[in-house]
Amino acid sequence: MSTVTDPIADFLARVRNGTRAQKPEVLVPYSRIKAELARILKDEGYITDYSIDTSAAHPCIRITNKIANRSSAIAGLRRVSRPGLRRYVGADEIPRVLGGMGLAILSTSRGILSGREAKKQKVGGELLAYVW
């Protein structure tokens, strides 16, 4: 069995591959941080729904893609802060993705938040990913 050195990048790659292949569902191994990323994607309207399946020996997250007019709501995903180079931003330095049309995801002291929510709560943190 292989170990994944960057589980967040693995999560984003699986979602990206599933949306490009127009798969209705994507299965991702479960962890709390991946469940929080899926929650943010659902709250921001990039996926239809997600559920945590604990019936198997290894729990997984089942993500239902939002597909309309034969295209996915997710056009792209990019990992920003990675194990080799961490990227931290302050509350006033949170970037706008695609001029406000995209989403920045941050890991803050108050949990995993979207860029808009982090600005609203005036907290900074590690910039995990961009979604557009």
MARKERO-46966 format. One line per field, with one value per residue: residue number from 1; residue in three letters; chain; x, y, z of N, C-alpha, C, O in turn. Coordinates in Angstrom, 3 decimals. Layout:
drenkol [NUM | ...]
finu [Ala | ...]
tigu [A | ...]
nu [X | ...]
nv [Y | ...]
nw [Z | ...]
cau [X | ...]
cav [Y | ...]
caw [Z | ...]
cu [X | ...]
cv [Y | ...]
cw [Z | ...]
ou [X | ...]
ov [Y | ...]
ow [Z | ...]
end
This chain:
drenkol [1 | 2 | 3 | 4 | 5 | 6 | 7 | 8 | 9 | 10 | 11 | 12 | 13 | 14 | 15 | 16 | 17 | 18 | 19 | 20 | 21 | 22 | 23 | 24 | 25 | 26 | 27 | 28 | 29 | 30 | 31 | 32 | 33 | 34 | 35 | 36 | 37 | 38 | 39 | 40 | 41 | 42 | 43 | 44 | 45 | 46 | 47 | 48 | 49 | 50 | 51 | 52 | 53 | 54 | 55 | 56 | 57 | 58 | 59 | 60 | 61 | 62 | 63 | 64 | 65 | 66 | 67 | 68 | 69 | 70 | 71 | 72 | 73 | 74 | 75 | 76 | 77 | 78 | 79 | 80 | 81 | 82 | 83 | 84 | 85 | 86 | 87 | 88 | 89 | 90 | 91 | 92 | 93 | 94 | 95 | 96 | 97 | 98 | 99 | 100 | 101 | 102 | 103 | 104 | 105 | 106 | 107 | 108 | 109 | 110 | 111 | 112 | 113 | 114 | 115 | 116 | 117 | 118 | 119 | 120 | 121 | 122 | 123 | 124 | 125 | 126 | 127 | 128 | 129 | 130 | 131 | 132]
finu [Met | Ser | Thr | Val | Thr | Asp | Pro | Ile | Ala | Asp | Phe | Leu | Ala | Arg | Val | Arg | Asn | Gly | Thr | Arg | Ala | Gln | Lys | Pro | Glu | Val | Leu | Val | Pro | Tyr | Ser | Arg | Ile | Lys | Ala | Glu | Leu | Ala | Arg | Ile | Leu | Lys | Asp | Glu | Gly | Tyr | Ile | Thr | Asp | Tyr | Ser | Ile | Asp | Thr | Ser | Ala | Ala | His | Pro | Cys | Ile | Arg | Ile | Thr | Asn | Lys | Ile | Ala | Asn | Arg | Ser | Ser | Ala | Ile | Ala | Gly | Leu | Arg | Arg | Val | Ser | Arg | Pro | Gly | Leu | Arg | Arg | Tyr | Val | Gly | Ala | Asp | Glu | Ile | Pro | Arg | Val | Leu | Gly | Gly | Met | Gly | Leu | Ala | Ile | Leu | Ser | Thr | Ser | Arg | Gly | Ile | Leu | Ser | Gly | Arg | Glu | Ala | Lys | Lys | Gln | Lys | Val | Gly | Gly | Glu | Leu | Leu | Ala | Tyr | Val | Trp]
tigu [A | A | A | A | A | A | A | A | A | A | A | A | A | A | A | A | A | A | A | A | A | A | A | A | A | A | A | A | A | A | A | A | A | A | A | A | A | A | A | A | A | A | A | A | A | A | A | A | A | A | A | A | A | A | A | A | A | A | A | A | A | A | A | A | A | A | A | A | A | A | A | A | A | A | A | A | A | A | A | A | A | A | A | A | A | A | A | A | A | A | A | A | A | A | A | A | A | A | A | A | A | A | A | A | A | A | A | A | A | A | A | A | A | A | A | A | A | A | A | A | A | A | A | A | A | A | A | A | A | A | A | A]
nu [0.854 | 0.566 | 1.689 | 0.322 | 1.822 | 0.828 | -2.197 | -4.238 | -3.699 | -4.077 | -6.837 | -7.833 | -6.917 | -8.346 | -10.999 | -10.799 | -10.124 | -12.437 | -14.398 | -13.535 | -13.791 | -16.470 | -17.834 | -20.500 | -20.201 | -17.607 | -15.204 | -13.415 | -10.785 | -11.470 | -10.874 | -10.766 | -10.064 | -10.427 | -13.157 | -14.027 | -13.136 | -14.796 | -17.239 | -17.033 | -16.888 | -19.468 | -21.051 | -20.383 | -21.404 | -20.159 | -20.237 | -22.842 | -23.598 | -22.287 | -21.315 | -20.473 | -19.209 | -19.183 | -19.389 | -17.636 | -14.385 | -12.400 | -13.220 | -14.876 | -15.375 | -18.126 | -18.556 | -20.818 | -20.933 | -21.702 | -23.324 | -24.184 | -25.706 | -23.949 | -21.470 | -19.212 | -19.593 | -17.214 | -14.463 | -11.739 | -9.106 | -6.610 | -3.755 | -2.241 | -0.575 | 1.878 | 3.510 | 6.291 | 6.537 | 5.105 | 2.358 | 1.349 | -1.147 | -2.250 | -5.211 | -5.912 | -4.636 | -5.756 | -6.218 | -8.117 | -9.795 | -9.919 | -10.964 | -12.890 | -14.729 | -13.945 | -12.794 | -11.015 | -9.459 | -8.821 | -6.818 | -7.413 | -7.119 | -9.638 | -10.637 | -11.219 | -11.812 | -13.626 | -12.342 | -13.898 | -15.349 | -13.259 | -12.246 | -14.439 | -14.485 | -12.104 | -9.601 | -6.489 | -4.409 | -3.161 | -2.958 | -4.725 | -5.943 | -7.102 | -10.211 | -12.139]
nv [-1.182 | 2.183 | 5.321 | 8.552 | 11.618 | 14.178 | 14.701 | 16.587 | 17.586 | 15.202 | 14.838 | 17.094 | 16.463 | 14.115 | 15.081 | 16.960 | 15.256 | 13.695 | 15.615 | 16.490 | 14.151 | 13.981 | 12.508 | 11.348 | 10.872 | 10.945 | 9.144 | 9.540 | 8.946 | 9.109 | 11.866 | 14.256 | 16.852 | 16.677 | 16.235 | 18.714 | 20.352 | 19.374 | 20.166 | 22.966 | 23.256 | 22.391 | 24.303 | 26.617 | 26.050 | 24.500 | 21.737 | 19.263 | 17.628 | 15.877 | 12.901 | 10.932 | 7.799 | 5.192 | 2.484 | 0.642 | -0.969 | 0.961 | 4.213 | 6.514 | 9.468 | 10.398 | 12.241 | 14.211 | 15.418 | 18.633 | 18.935 | 20.679 | 21.363 | 19.652 | 20.304 | 20.835 | 22.441 | 23.089 | 24.506 | 24.560 | 23.554 | 24.303 | 23.584 | 25.535 | 26.180 | 23.945 | 20.874 | 21.308 | 24.051 | 26.254 | 28.557 | 31.444 | 33.807 | 37.042 | 38.485 | 40.714 | 40.188 | 38.210 | 36.578 | 37.445 | 35.280 | 34.880 | 37.484 | 37.599 | 35.738 | 33.179 | 30.959 | 31.030 | 28.835 | 28.520 | 27.473 | 28.160 | 29.522 | 29.181 | 27.009 | 25.338 | 27.601 | 29.500 | 32.029 | 34.369 | 34.082 | 34.040 | 36.632 | 38.037 | 37.250 | 38.285 | 36.864 | 35.302 | 32.816 | 29.587 | 29.310 | 27.145 | 26.199 | 27.073 | 27.492 | 27.473]
nw [0.000 | -0.829 | 0.471 | 0.783 | 0.315 | 0.283 | 1.199 | 0.695 | -1.863 | -3.236 | -2.808 | -4.223 | -6.804 | -7.350 | -7.362 | -9.446 | -11.626 | -11.696 | -12.354 | -14.862 | -16.334 | -16.306 | -14.358 | -12.346 | -9.624 | -7.156 | -5.337 | -2.351 | -0.063 | 3.454 | 5.623 | 8.285 | 7.421 | 4.661 | 4.595 | 5.543 | 3.447 | 1.420 | 2.501 | 2.315 | -0.477 | -1.111 | 0.278 | -1.113 | -3.585 | -5.561 | -5.702 | -5.726 | -3.519 | -0.644 | 1.067 | 3.900 | 3.919 | 6.002 | 6.037 | 4.931 | 5.423 | 5.249 | 5.666 | 3.425 | 1.404 | -0.427 | -3.174 | -4.907 | -8.065 | -9.476 | -12.336 | -15.156 | -18.223 | -19.595 | -18.517 | -15.811 | -12.599 | -11.454 | -12.783 | -12.470 | -10.215 | -7.851 | -5.975 | -3.528 | -1.163 | -0.302 | 0.843 | 0.448 | 0.208 | 2.086 | 2.229 | 3.666 | 4.589 | 5.643 | 7.173 | 5.644 | 3.296 | 1.774 | -1.239 | -4.219 | -6.276 | -9.691 | -9.994 | -7.997 | -8.785 | -8.272 | -5.658 | -2.636 | -0.380 | 3.012 | 5.806 | 8.983 | 12.347 | 13.253 | 11.989 | 8.793 | 6.284 | 3.794 | 1.544 | 1.588 | 3.981 | 5.820 | 5.504 | 6.429 | 9.109 | 9.832 | 9.919 | 9.189 | 7.562 | 6.523 | 3.084 | 1.325 | -1.171 | -4.506 | -6.128 | -9.046]
cau [0.000 | 1.375 | 1.258 | 0.190 | 2.542 | 0.003 | -3.584 | -5.100 | -3.462 | -4.731 | -8.263 | -8.100 | -6.690 | -9.470 | -12.173 | -10.498 | -10.241 | -13.842 | -15.171 | -13.131 | -14.346 | -17.915 | -18.352 | -21.508 | -19.735 | -16.176 | -14.916 | -12.157 | -10.574 | -11.944 | -10.162 | -11.563 | -9.757 | -11.078 | -14.595 | -14.226 | -12.999 | -16.031 | -18.309 | -16.886 | -17.279 | -20.932 | -21.615 | -20.148 | -22.153 | -19.339 | -20.691 | -24.233 | -23.679 | -21.265 | -21.707 | -19.374 | -19.585 | -18.370 | -19.767 | -16.498 | -13.279 | -11.792 | -14.277 | -14.610 | -16.303 | -18.749 | -18.840 | -21.691 | -20.589 | -22.778 | -23.148 | -25.290 | -25.414 | -22.803 | -20.211 | -19.192 | -19.512 | -15.802 | -13.641 | -10.356 | -8.684 | -5.152 | -3.159 | -1.360 | 0.414 | 2.181 | 4.469 | 7.608 | 6.495 | 3.857 | 2.018 | 0.471 | -1.623 | -2.985 | -6.625 | -6.031 | -3.881 | -6.430 | -6.367 | -9.369 | -9.573 | -10.660 | -11.671 | -14.023 | -15.591 | -13.463 | -12.822 | -9.786 | -9.736 | -7.771 | -6.821 | -7.222 | -7.251 | -11.063 | -10.996 | -11.072 | -12.783 | -13.475 | -11.706 | -14.894 | -15.655 | -12.068 | -12.211 | -15.525 | -14.093 | -10.816 | -8.541 | -5.650 | -3.963 | -2.485 | -3.746 | -4.689 | -6.274 | -7.983 | -11.249 | -12.871]
cav [0.000 | 3.402 | 6.422 | 9.815 | 12.634 | 15.384 | 14.246 | 17.638 | 17.568 | 13.992 | 15.150 | 18.014 | 15.749 | 13.196 | 15.879 | 17.521 | 14.177 | 13.315 | 16.636 | 16.495 | 12.947 | 14.134 | 11.440 | 11.891 | 10.751 | 10.711 | 8.597 | 10.032 | 8.435 | 10.055 | 12.490 | 15.413 | 18.020 | 16.467 | 16.442 | 20.161 | 20.881 | 19.020 | 21.023 | 24.306 | 23.172 | 22.309 | 25.582 | 27.614 | 25.673 | 23.841 | 20.352 | 19.111 | 17.091 | 14.913 | 12.073 | 10.152 | 6.392 | 4.494 | 1.069 | -0.190 | -1.003 | 2.279 | 5.176 | 7.372 | 10.571 | 10.286 | 13.601 | 14.257 | 16.588 | 19.443 | 18.973 | 21.340 | 21.580 | 18.808 | 20.829 | 20.839 | 23.757 | 23.309 | 24.629 | 24.263 | 23.474 | 24.391 | 23.558 | 26.691 | 25.854 | 22.521 | 20.506 | 21.873 | 25.510 | 26.708 | 29.939 | 32.000 | 35.154 | 37.724 | 38.716 | 41.730 | 39.747 | 37.062 | 36.922 | 37.232 | 34.324 | 35.265 | 38.737 | 37.378 | 34.678 | 31.919 | 30.736 | 30.666 | 28.032 | 28.738 | 26.782 | 29.219 | 29.096 | 28.896 | 25.888 | 25.533 | 28.612 | 30.097 | 33.338 | 35.375 | 33.904 | 34.435 | 38.095 | 38.497 | 37.025 | 38.974 | 35.928 | 34.809 | 31.451 | 28.932 | 29.320 | 25.753 | 25.932 | 27.945 | 26.785 | 28.361]
caw [0.000 | -0.908 | 1.324 | 0.080 | 1.076 | 0.351 | 1.036 | 0.139 | -3.306 | -3.726 | -2.822 | -5.334 | -8.059 | -7.576 | -7.734 | -10.774 | -12.612 | -11.785 | -13.066 | -16.280 | -16.952 | -16.140 | -13.508 | -11.430 | -8.241 | -6.927 | -4.017 | -1.798 | 1.301 | 4.464 | 6.733 | 8.711 | 6.609 | 3.361 | 4.813 | 5.634 | 2.085 | 0.714 | 3.039 | 1.732 | -1.890 | -1.155 | 0.715 | -2.156 | -4.770 | -6.581 | -5.800 | -5.323 | -2.162 | -0.250 | 2.199 | 4.455 | 3.929 | 6.993 | 6.062 | 4.537 | 6.378 | 5.154 | 5.343 | 2.274 | 1.153 | -1.745 | -3.632 | -6.074 | -8.865 | -10.024 | -13.783 | -15.848 | -19.648 | -19.919 | -17.986 | -14.361 | -11.954 | -11.157 | -13.989 | -12.121 | -8.815 | -7.757 | -4.639 | -3.402 | -0.151 | -0.404 | 1.887 | 0.188 | 0.276 | 2.720 | 1.914 | 4.689 | 4.286 | 6.696 | 6.876 | 4.607 | 2.121 | 1.156 | -2.656 | -4.939 | -7.355 | -10.908 | -9.754 | -7.106 | -9.295 | -7.736 | -4.218 | -1.943 | 0.813 | 3.995 | 7.079 | 9.962 | 13.735 | 13.460 | 11.126 | 7.352 | 5.868 | 2.467 | 1.612 | 1.978 | 5.401 | 6.582 | 5.494 | 7.281 | 10.495 | 9.999 | 10.283 | 8.106 | 7.797 | 5.417 | 1.848 | 0.883 | -2.563 | -5.288 | -6.889 | -9.940]
cu [0.893 | 0.804 | 1.269 | 0.880 | 1.738 | -1.459 | -4.517 | -4.936 | -4.101 | -6.239 | -8.612 | -7.923 | -7.845 | -10.728 | -11.993 | -10.678 | -11.688 | -14.679 | -14.813 | -13.664 | -15.867 | -18.533 | -19.393 | -21.063 | -18.238 | -16.014 | -13.520 | -11.992 | -10.889 | -10.821 | -10.977 | -11.314 | -10.402 | -12.582 | -14.908 | -14.086 | -14.259 | -17.199 | -18.236 | -17.291 | -18.801 | -21.569 | -21.469 | -20.795 | -21.349 | -19.675 | -22.131 | -24.335 | -22.467 | -21.804 | -20.497 | -19.860 | -18.657 | -18.671 | -18.594 | -15.419 | -12.552 | -12.873 | -13.875 | -15.690 | -16.816 | -19.201 | -19.679 | -21.417 | -21.835 | -22.507 | -24.388 | -24.845 | -24.127 | -21.465 | -20.337 | -19.145 | -18.068 | -15.040 | -12.194 | -10.129 | -7.165 | -4.716 | -2.164 | -0.242 | 0.638 | 3.245 | 5.864 | 7.666 | 5.144 | 3.632 | 0.983 | 0.086 | -2.319 | -4.414 | -6.808 | -5.297 | -4.551 | -6.720 | -7.778 | -9.049 | -10.491 | -11.511 | -12.906 | -14.959 | -15.186 | -13.482 | -11.428 | -10.181 | -8.547 | -7.945 | -6.463 | -7.294 | -8.700 | -11.560 | -10.756 | -12.184 | -12.564 | -12.854 | -12.663 | -15.188 | -14.478 | -11.940 | -13.264 | -15.162 | -12.749 | -9.739 | -7.772 | -5.252 | -3.235 | -3.422 | -3.660 | -4.881 | -7.097 | -8.963 | -11.936 | -13.699]
cv [1.235 | 4.463 | 7.703 | 10.887 | 13.919 | 15.006 | 15.304 | 17.698 | 16.342 | 14.199 | 16.024 | 17.327 | 14.798 | 13.952 | 16.443 | 16.459 | 13.739 | 14.324 | 16.669 | 15.285 | 12.934 | 12.961 | 12.037 | 11.847 | 10.460 | 10.186 | 9.033 | 9.412 | 9.514 | 10.573 | 13.733 | 16.626 | 17.895 | 16.652 | 17.931 | 20.822 | 20.587 | 19.879 | 22.420 | 24.298 | 23.094 | 23.648 | 26.658 | 27.242 | 25.006 | 22.366 | 20.287 | 18.672 | 16.208 | 14.118 | 11.253 | 8.723 | 5.635 | 2.994 | 0.158 | -0.158 | 0.340 | 3.283 | 6.074 | 8.448 | 10.409 | 11.685 | 13.518 | 15.551 | 17.318 | 19.600 | 19.587 | 21.634 | 20.876 | 19.410 | 20.931 | 22.264 | 24.095 | 23.347 | 24.291 | 24.269 | 23.572 | 24.419 | 24.703 | 26.380 | 24.355 | 22.167 | 21.112 | 23.373 | 25.944 | 28.172 | 30.413 | 33.422 | 35.721 | 37.973 | 39.735 | 41.345 | 38.579 | 37.399 | 36.691 | 36.339 | 34.689 | 36.504 | 38.577 | 36.278 | 33.303 | 31.915 | 30.397 | 29.903 | 28.162 | 27.831 | 27.821 | 28.647 | 28.771 | 27.779 | 26.223 | 26.480 | 28.997 | 31.481 | 34.423 | 35.305 | 34.333 | 35.958 | 38.663 | 38.359 | 37.668 | 38.049 | 35.525 | 33.380 | 30.906 | 28.849 | 27.927 | 25.605 | 27.060 | 27.053 | 27.819 | 27.564]
cw [0.000 | 0.027 | 0.507 | 0.920 | 1.224 | 0.126 | 0.454 | -1.382 | -3.941 | -3.824 | -4.027 | -6.682 | -8.371 | -8.005 | -9.142 | -11.857 | -12.789 | -12.544 | -14.538 | -17.032 | -16.874 | -15.387 | -12.564 | -9.969 | -8.211 | -5.506 | -3.589 | -0.420 | 2.338 | 5.352 | 7.091 | 7.822 | 5.221 | 3.480 | 4.913 | 4.259 | 1.270 | 1.198 | 2.430 | 0.264 | -2.029 | -0.784 | -0.356 | -3.485 | -5.866 | -6.745 | -5.308 | -3.868 | -1.896 | 0.921 | 2.627 | 4.614 | 4.876 | 7.024 | 5.715 | 5.620 | 6.415 | 4.783 | 4.170 | 2.176 | -0.271 | -2.154 | -4.900 | -6.827 | -9.340 | -11.518 | -14.399 | -17.274 | -20.065 | -19.520 | -16.473 | -13.829 | -11.614 | -12.474 | -13.687 | -10.625 | -8.805 | -6.309 | -4.563 | -2.421 | -0.190 | 0.628 | 1.683 | 0.328 | 0.822 | 2.388 | 2.924 | 4.290 | 5.518 | 6.266 | 5.751 | 3.329 | 1.396 | -0.300 | -3.184 | -6.123 | -8.509 | -10.666 | -8.884 | -7.576 | -8.759 | -6.222 | -3.722 | -0.688 | 1.744 | 5.205 | 8.132 | 11.374 | 14.080 | 12.553 | 9.666 | 6.909 | 4.415 | 2.636 | 2.065 | 3.469 | 6.272 | 6.625 | 6.431 | 8.761 | 10.830 | 10.556 | 9.025 | 8.413 | 6.595 | 4.222 | 1.223 | -0.618 | -3.178 | -6.041 | -7.778 | -10.912]
ou [1.864 | -0.390 | 2.127 | 0.565 | 1.938 | -1.920 | -5.492 | -5.920 | -4.612 | -6.859 | -9.560 | -8.694 | -8.271 | -11.441 | -12.925 | -11.305 | -12.118 | -15.574 | -15.689 | -13.958 | -16.496 | -19.614 | -19.185 | -21.487 | -17.686 | -16.617 | -12.561 | -12.962 | -10.607 | -9.941 | -11.782 | -12.252 | -10.871 | -13.216 | -15.947 | -14.832 | -14.735 | -18.051 | -19.263 | -17.961 | -19.365 | -22.512 | -22.340 | -20.747 | -21.810 | -19.431 | -22.580 | -25.068 | -21.727 | -22.647 | -19.624 | -20.809 | -17.475 | -18.247 | -18.559 | -15.524 | -12.139 | -13.404 | -12.696 | -16.759 | -16.030 | -20.118 | -19.303 | -21.636 | -22.881 | -21.581 | -25.501 | -23.728 | -23.314 | -20.435 | -21.431 | -18.712 | -17.726 | -14.976 | -11.486 | -10.863 | -6.501 | -5.246 | -1.319 | 0.923 | -0.316 | 3.829 | 6.551 | 8.744 | 4.156 | 4.585 | -0.111 | 0.896 | -2.896 | -4.783 | -7.762 | -5.328 | -3.955 | -7.393 | -8.527 | -8.127 | -11.704 | -12.664 | -13.865 | -15.888 | -15.985 | -14.110 | -10.736 | -11.133 | -7.404 | -9.061 | -5.333 | -7.501 | -8.959 | -12.766 | -10.168 | -13.363 | -11.470 | -12.841 | -12.286 | -15.268 | -14.671 | -11.570 | -13.021 | -15.483 | -12.299 | -9.052 | -8.343 | -5.700 | -2.751 | -4.550 | -2.629 | -4.072 | -7.697 | -8.592 | -12.275 | -14.391]
ov [1.308 | 4.490 | 7.901 | 11.051 | 14.669 | 14.989 | 14.959 | 17.842 | 16.419 | 13.786 | 15.739 | 17.578 | 14.689 | 13.513 | 16.411 | 16.717 | 13.445 | 13.944 | 16.855 | 15.371 | 11.978 | 12.484 | 13.129 | 12.676 | 9.823 | 10.718 | 8.916 | 9.351 | 10.693 | 9.823 | 14.204 | 17.355 | 18.888 | 17.172 | 18.373 | 21.747 | 21.440 | 20.276 | 22.995 | 25.221 | 23.666 | 24.090 | 27.517 | 28.033 | 24.946 | 21.794 | 21.157 | 19.269 | 15.846 | 14.600 | 10.927 | 8.461 | 5.459 | 2.305 | -0.990 | 0.579 | 0.802 | 3.213 | 6.354 | 8.347 | 10.295 | 12.248 | 12.839 | 16.643 | 16.713 | 20.305 | 19.099 | 22.101 | 21.437 | 19.077 | 21.093 | 23.183 | 25.272 | 22.350 | 23.786 | 24.905 | 22.986 | 25.189 | 24.836 | 26.323 | 23.580 | 23.065 | 21.399 | 23.926 | 25.992 | 28.943 | 29.858 | 34.154 | 34.989 | 37.702 | 39.631 | 42.104 | 38.013 | 38.391 | 35.861 | 36.622 | 34.797 | 36.557 | 39.338 | 35.912 | 32.368 | 32.765 | 29.571 | 30.280 | 27.947 | 27.470 | 28.309 | 27.449 | 28.143 | 27.618 | 27.254 | 26.200 | 28.843 | 32.035 | 35.302 | 36.332 | 34.919 | 36.519 | 39.642 | 39.229 | 37.607 | 38.383 | 35.423 | 32.799 | 31.659 | 28.371 | 27.569 | 24.955 | 27.877 | 25.987 | 28.910 | 28.141]
ow [0.753 | 0.325 | -0.353 | 2.099 | 2.178 | -1.015 | -0.215 | -2.107 | -5.058 | -4.804 | -4.759 | -7.609 | -9.521 | -8.908 | -9.945 | -12.884 | -13.905 | -13.299 | -15.382 | -18.225 | -17.328 | -15.733 | -12.035 | -9.164 | -9.108 | -4.574 | -4.353 | 0.335 | 2.122 | 5.774 | 6.288 | 7.500 | 4.666 | 2.562 | 4.422 | 3.940 | 0.522 | 0.402 | 2.069 | -0.199 | -2.961 | -1.440 | -0.493 | -4.428 | -7.006 | -7.806 | -4.562 | -3.081 | -2.811 | 1.678 | 1.823 | 5.353 | 4.579 | 7.952 | 6.160 | 6.601 | 7.479 | 3.675 | 3.957 | 2.779 | -1.211 | -1.554 | -5.856 | -6.304 | -9.574 | -11.919 | -14.203 | -17.498 | -20.800 | -20.107 | -15.933 | -14.524 | -11.495 | -13.193 | -14.558 | -9.869 | -9.660 | -5.507 | -5.448 | -2.813 | -0.117 | 1.234 | 2.664 | 0.547 | 0.089 | 2.275 | 3.024 | 3.722 | 6.322 | 5.124 | 4.980 | 2.360 | 0.480 | -0.581 | -2.670 | -6.888 | -8.331 | -11.096 | -9.019 | -6.856 | -8.785 | -5.589 | -4.318 | -0.005 | 1.339 | 5.580 | 8.166 | 11.566 | 15.107 | 12.366 | 9.339 | 7.130 | 3.873 | 3.735 | 2.840 | 4.143 | 7.337 | 7.656 | 7.137 | 9.570 | 11.974 | 11.522 | 7.939 | 9.402 | 5.749 | 4.341 | 0.653 | -1.280 | -2.480 | -6.533 | -7.321 | -11.751]
end
